[in-house]
Structures are given as C-alpha cells and as structure tokens.
Amino acid sequence: MTDQSQLPEAELAALADGSLPADQRARLRARIEASPELASALTVQERAVTMLRALDEPAPSTLRARVREMTDGAAQTARPRRAWHWRRSLFVPAATALAVAVAALVVLLGSGGSSAPTVPQTAHLALAAATSPAPAEDPAHSGLLRLHVGGIAFPYYARTAGWEATGARTDTIGGRRIVTVFYMEQGHRVGYAIVSGAPLAAGGGKLITEGGVSYRMQRTGGALLITWRQGGHTCVIAGHRVNSATLLALAAAEQRQAA
Amino acid sequence: MRRLDPKSLGQHLDVLYRAAWALCGSREDAEDLVQETYARVLARPRVIREDERAYLMRAMRNTFYSRLRTASRRPQQAATLDDIEPPDPRAGNRPDRAAEFGEVLKAISELPEDFRLAIVAVDVLGLSYGEAAKALDAREATITTRLYRARQRIAKQFDDSPHSGEGSAAQRSLSVKENR
C-alpha cells in the first residue's frame, strides 16, 4: 500500500486538469498503468475537476447592475487623463470637446473626486443587502431610530408612513463611514444612507425644493434615488419599484417633522 | 505593468461571484463580498502586473479577510427574517440547480482555508498554477499539493457510493447537464 505522501500529488492534480506538460504526462501515464492506486487517485482528481468546472451559476442581475454602475462610473472618472494626452495631438478641438463632455458626465454622476465615495456608490449601498438587524426606535426621541451619523438620526417611519425598518449595514469607502437603514412596506424596499463627513458633490437629475431643502431626484440602473444635504452630510434614499412621490415623501418626512 | 481598465472588470463578474460563494458559503455573503471587492478595486486608478482575474482574486481574498476581522470584532446579533433578501427570481425557476451549485460551493467553503483558496483560485476562477501562487503568496508546488488534497476531499464528499462509482445526486445531475 502506497503512503499518501508518496503519491505524485502535484503531477496527478496537473494531469487531471490538463496542465501537465506533455513529456511528464507520458511518463506519469506509464506509471499509472502499472499502479491501480495511482489510477484510482487520478480518477478522484478527474471527478472533482469535472464537477467543479461544470459550475456555471451566473451572478444575480441585481449584483450585475450594481457592478456595471461602479465600473461605468470609474471608467468615466478615469477618462480625462486620456483626454490630456490627446490634447498634444493634432485633434485639439475634438479632444477639448471630449474632455468637456467627460467632465460634464463626471459632474452628472456626482463624483466626489479622489477617494471620497460618490453618490452612485452610496446609492449601491442603499440598494444592497442588510448585514445587521434594524435599530430600534429611540424612546427618547419620537419618530427617530436609535442610530445616527454625525448627529443625524435615521427616521422611524413605521407609525407615520407604515415603512418598517428591517435591517442596516455600515460600510467604509475612502475612509468615510456610510450607514444605511433599510425599510419595507408591502413588499417595497428602500435604503436610506447617510455619509459621514463633508457633503458629496452631486449634480444632474431633477431638483425639487420642499420645506427649504433641495432634493435631487435621479434614476440609476432601474432604481430611483433622491439625494439631499442634512446637517452638513449627504443623505441618499433609493429603491426599486418605488414611485417618486413616495420616495420624496420619505425623504422629506424628517424635515417636516423637524419643522 | 499596465493600468487596470474598469470597463473590462465586468467580464469577470460571474466567475468572481462563484468564487466568492465558495469562499463564504452563502449566496448573500457572496454578493456582498463581490460588491465590496469591486468598490475597493475601483476606488482609485490601479496599475497591475498580473492577469486581471488573478488581481481580482488577490483583492477578493484581502476583502474577505478584512470582512472576517471586522465581523469578529462586531458583537454577534441574530439575523431576523427581515434581513433575508428575497431570492433571485432566476434561481427560483431552477431550484434543483440552485441547490446543486449551492451544495458544491458550500462544501468548498467548509474546506480548511488553504485548501479552499487553492481550489477557488484554480478550479473556480480558472487561474493557472503560477497565477494562483502569485495571487495567494504561496509557492506553486504548495498550491498544487493543496489543490490535490482539496479536490480529493470534495470528490469524496460527493461520492456516496465509492464502490459503484455513481456519485451523489449533485454529481449525477452535473454529469447529466454536461451530457446534454
């Protein structure tokens, strides 16, 4: 009986997945023909390779959409560097026009520049899965949850609007903490994110002013999102299959309550 | 060395998702891990020396460890039913297949860490031994040995009739799919 350690494990693994060089393959095949134990070990390897390489589960469409937005956003912020090189070529007017267009796109997508989170990145988090249970209502402050970022507490919508807090998550992008609380009502779900630190740059979309606060409403990857500033921080509320009036009412609810 | 093109990263999503599932053992955690990996990689321009997929494997492994460290520091709280995302509707159309894939990926996630990383890098992500060795900061010979033993464990786990060689339900149905 051959001890496990005496088996040519690396060669068997490589033979099973077809990566063993031809000269070694022939030599090992000859050894295997003379050894039932090696043949059995190879069969086990081949069975595993067949099973593992047959895995073809695709990523869920929601994840695909979120990743596409991230890669598109990153590609657009990277483009001005290329435009700078083009300026030295003969196509100065075209390159300048392109740089202006790219810069406009960057503003449109709300890039915060450098490593600060962007509005689209914050929206992705607001549409992502919860990673922790929802915070409870703050007994000391009616209408608010016991979770806040930079002094801004998350709203408790259950009593006034029927939206129950169902979960939360905390992420860090570029050293900035982004806390999100998720709410559900009759199968609809929204995420409400507050970004710590200075407000993020935002642009594009439709600007709506209510109660003295400017709310920016945009569509991204099939989701609707509203961005506004509160207490010097950026707040984002986003959801799929939620109409604009409902989302705006949720965004503005806290302001109305504060007033 | 070359600049990493954000646009080309999307093509690795499916394979990265399966790798993340095999690392974490659950679909929900895999989604979070993949999303966080992309967010980290895309947070600033990158210059890479290796293959994009190998680079993503390294980034995902680092993100995975960082999540583990964060989770170990966080007080443990029981999840409620509300925390569970509704299942992907496409998987709902093929519950048998979702279960098979989940079964195999879950088995990988239960392997010892070194074995798990080797099998994820080579058999799930499709990296060469050399790429896997670089991505995992290990020698190529170490990777092949770990891979051999990881495959051995997985094959045995799904082989419920070793003498007949018929394999488990998951294995049989995967074979049927291959023959279609």
Interface residues (C-beta under 8 A of the other chain):
Chain A: E9 A10 L12 A13 A14 A16 D17 S19 A41 T43 V44 Q45 R47 A48 V49 T50 M51 L52 R53 A54 L55 D56 E57 P58 A59 P60 S61 T62 L63 R64 R66 V67 R68 M70 T71 D72 G73 A74 A75 A78 R81 S114 S115 Q121 H124 A128 A129 A130 T131 S132 P133 A134 E164 T166 G167 D171 I173 G174 M184
Chain B: D5 P6 K7 L9 G10 L13 D14 L16 Y17 R18 W21 R27 E28 E31 D32 V34 Q35 E36 Y38 A39 L42 A43 R44 P45 R74 Q77 A78 A79 T80 D82 D83 E85 D88 R90 A91 R97 A98 F101 V104 L105 I108 I119 V122 D123 V124 S128 Y129 A141 T144 T145 L147 Y148 R149 R151 Q152 I154 A155 K156 F158 D159 G165 G167 A170 Q171 L174 S175 K177 E178
